[in-house]
Amino acid sequence: MLFKTVSASVYGIDAYIVEVEVDVGSARMQDFNVVGLPDNAVKESRERIKSALRNCGYEFPYGQGVTINLAPADLRKEGSAFDLPMALGLAGCQGQFFGKTLDKMMFLGELSLDGSVRSVRGALSAAITARDNGLTAVAVPETNAREAAVVDGIDVYALKSLPQAVDLVNSPESFQPVKVDARLMLNEAAQYPVDLRDVHGQHAAKRALEVACAGGHNILFIGPPGAGKTMLAKRIPTILPPMTLEEAIETTRIHSVAGTLENSQGLIGTRPFRSPHHTISDAGLIGGGAVPRPGEVSLGHNGVLFLDELPEFQRNVLEVMRQPLEDGSVTIARAAISVTFPSRFMLAAAMNPCPCGYFGDPTRDCHCTPPMIQRYVSKISGPLLDRIDIHIEVPAVKYKELRAPSSSEDSATVRARVIAAGARQLERFKGEKKTYCNAQMAPKMIRKHCAISPEGEKLLENAVVKLGLSARAHDRILKVSRTIADLDGAANIEAKHLSEAIQYRTLDRNYWA
């Protein structure tokens, strides 16, 4: 007897429909075969399904051949989400569904030996695919239900066990689909445990942080240990604009596929903050594997990727970030298929000024020799620095500032200015493709939108000539000055905006001289 169910397999962050065809009854076959390019997790499901069926009181067709085909057969299937649809297919072959068909409902779930249903990866992507392919309902593990229910236009049912799945097919009217208010979930989740007011002192660094967030500029903090570089970086998401529902869904899809989404968390409402250790591999940063998984640059999508101790990262690891920084996506090619993960993030990095960390510190001596400092700094390539618009020095905090009551602005106040500046940029680039902020301006757009006065022209010329700034530093200064003008609500770039932008090119001003 042949019975069909519907499931889904995730590749990249997208899911595609998989038809699970179960055939029972060949007298010449005694095996349980799963075909259709299954991986080891799918092959091992045979033993889980046998025990789950038996322990739930259903018959397994012992002594009869069982063949399960996962179609389309030319695409590799991975993961344990096929346990439940395969078990239901076997139950259907035994006549459990009274002539019903399951061609309009998708099932996902890993089975325990006692028949309970465990969570799976990619439930949100699967629900989107089910809706787009005309299915009417999707049944997922209870822990994945809130995540899948974010998708409009399809009924989502939460399952705890295999018998409950059978009851759902036979008596769907006795089950209520899970309903959530996605926008309410987003508002409830948009809470940050930290605030910019927590950072004492560092007024110049906070200002640079505001400029970076307003224009989408990457930023590099330079300072001794304990100065507050990491504290500042962790508070970047709190002053970035709130996530839209579309951004939240896209971010949640990535974390769901990667398996980093908490079971009780239906939607990610705060901008991601990823801080990988400097021993990370290039595959860990960019993504990869036999079945490609998203890396840190994709997990930081719509948020912040923070690289602490930047010179300690392997050079080849840093170099592979060029494509995602430039394109906002990363493509991983394999023999059978290539996968593209979104990776539009703000890069924040921190480094000490020298190996010991105390070069230029007025209270501690630095024992590093010039060759040692040169080797330390040279680990960061020019092309990577070329993609970092703002370099800001973060000095050690003085005792009086550390002990004084915080008088700085909170994150909400700074965020309001960032949002206003971002709105001006969106209006400016309304007719441009793939340009949403000042940091993304091409050279042609810089000439169009970054006109300066004769006074500003003279100031910029003096900076380039006397400080020995490069052509790329020239363009970065114009982009940052445009953002500073937007924060001030100014239509034109003034000399004071250029002067501030020039100060944010620390590494171009021969910092170690």
Phi, psi and omega in degrees: 000144181246135177220141183240140171231172183237136176220196180211152175235141183257132174226120191074229174250005179256151178247154174227151184292137175235123174272125180260106182258119183248123180239126181233137168125007177286118185292340183267358181240134178246004187264168174246102185248136174242121181238169183107035180058053176280148173271186185297324180297324178288319180297321181290347181296340181304315182289323178295319182294317179302311182293320181297316179298314182296315183286346176262004176088013178259155180275143170253136185287068177296143180083359177240148179286137178238124175234126178243125179249129177257105185255142008285141188281351184265002177246134185290138179251132179221155179101175185255009184289349181274354180305307185296310179296327177291320178295322178293326176297319177294321177295323178295324177293337179270005177082026183282345188250012171051047176080005180282153175247156183241037184275355180244009180229134178261141178238136176223141175161142173267138182261136168277170181293337179269003177094358176286157186254127180256161184292159180226169177269151170077023182296324180294314178297321179295320179295322177296316179296319179300315179296315183293340180259014172084010176285154184263339184206158175223133180249123186229165175302150183304325182289343179259000190294315181296322178299311182288330184289351175297334184283126178278154172089010178209143178278135179242127180246138180264131182241140175255334187207167177297315177301326178294324177295320178296317179296324179299320179291317184282327183225067183297336182292342180272000180246143176253129178294152179284130179240134177225154172261104187299320182289325176293318176301319180297316180294321180291327183277344186278061179234127180254135181280354182238165181213150181297336180294341180295338184273119179274141180067211176053046182294321180294319180293322178295321177296317178298323179296318178297317179297316181299315181291325182291326183251004182071028183273142171285150187223145179235123177264134179234121180182170182288166177300140177082009182280342179112018182297314181292322178300317179296315183297319182294342181262004177299314181301333183287342179248359171285156179302148178301153180288139171280166179298321179297317178296319181297318180294317180296319179294318180296322178302316181296313182289329176294315179296323181282347181080018180259003180276128179294145185301324181275355184264106181281333185210136177276118184253350178251148180294133183298146172232109183249131182227079181290152177288154185290353176272005183298149178273169179295325178293324178293327181280315185268329186112161180160201184109166178302316168254107190305131175244152178293142176264190184296327181293331178275325176294338176269007181303134184068015180218223188234135170250116183252122178250099179277148184054057187308316181293346181279346177288145177298142185299319181294331177292317180292325184292330182288354177281352186299314182297309180297326178294324183278316190259341185077013178204162178225133182250128178247118184260135174233171185299319185273326187200155174246146185236137177246123176254137175291146181207056177266102185223165172262126180269124172238133182225156179222147179207155171279157179287346180201173181304320180278337175098359188241023175295127180080001180284129184285345185250345182231147181275142174259129182254013181277137177277158178306318177297324178296316179295320181297317178296321181296313183287327184291351177293340178264118185284157177300316179300327178287315177299331179298336182262007177247112187282327188239123172246122183230135178278135180240093182285167177297143181281133178287155185301317183297321178292325182292324184268344182286149175300140183292127179245008183280165181288152176275173185296323183297321180294315180293321181299324180299319178291322179298317180296318180297318178294322178296324178296322177296322180290320178299322178292321181295320186259025185302322183268002183264144178270137175058027176232114184236348182211168185297327182296339183267005182294134173278165181307320180296321180287329177299316180295328183281318189255356184240043176291142182233159182283166176303322178296317177293325178300316180294319179297315180293322178297316179299321180295315182294319184283309187284325181268354179067038182286148182276174178295321180292325176295325177302313180293321180296321180297318180294319179297313182293320179296326176297321178293318179298321177296322178295321177295328178277352183075021182269138179286328183241155177281124180258170182299324181292330178290318177296319181300318178293319180296324179297326180292343181269016177247056185304313185287344177272354182257029178053058186302326186266010181289000000 
